[in-house]
Amino acid sequence: MAGDERSIQGVGVNRTSRQRGRPPEDGMPDDGAMLAARSSAALKAGIAGAVGMALLLLIRLVPVPLVTCLVVPGFPLILGSTGVLAGILAGDSIQTGGQATQVGAFAGFSSGVGGGITAMVLAAFGLMFTDLGIGVQQQFSAAQLRDLAQSGITPELIQQVGSVLWALLVCGAGGIAAGAFMGALGGRIYFRLR
């Protein structure tokens, strides 16, 4: 019982010294500063990855057959390299493989969010998922479309909303999941190779 009290008191003293901004006894920066450095690095890498995803989505619109062969492998490459970049930017604030995985996953998550938003904007302008939007419109009967048109909801609007919803599902949710996975993998690879 007395040993438990001493260990609890020792932990409390260590936390108190870290909360007051004093460096801990071992000379390492406190956990708050390291967490802030990792978060900042992940956000910066995520923004860079989101820009890369947006560029790939825009390049994908070019009607050249070989562009698809270049763009499809580009998505996992950008998402994985986003995790590596997050690790590089975090530098010495990453002490464990778990921290590297978390930093990479957050960076990939941020990239996926940026890619999803870009895809939804492009779908809103009719540049992506138009066939799927037409499929949503075709789910309504002619009588339903007439009734909706009287309410101000045109078939073109239904098609546009369908395209945006598919972009949200495929590029939004799918992009976030793939981004978090590939970013975590990139962060883990960085930690193993450094």
Secondary structure, 3 states (H helix, E strand, C coil): CHHHHHHHHHHHHHHHHHHCCCCCCCCCCCHHHHHHHHHHHHHHHHHHHHHHHHHHHHHCCCCCHHHHHHHHHHHHHHHHHHHHHHHHHHHHHCCCHHHHHHHHHHHHHHHHHHHHHHHHHHHHCCCCCHHHHHHHHCCCCHHHHHHHHHCCCCHHHHHHHHHHHHHHHHHHHHHHHHHHHHHHHHHHHHHHHC
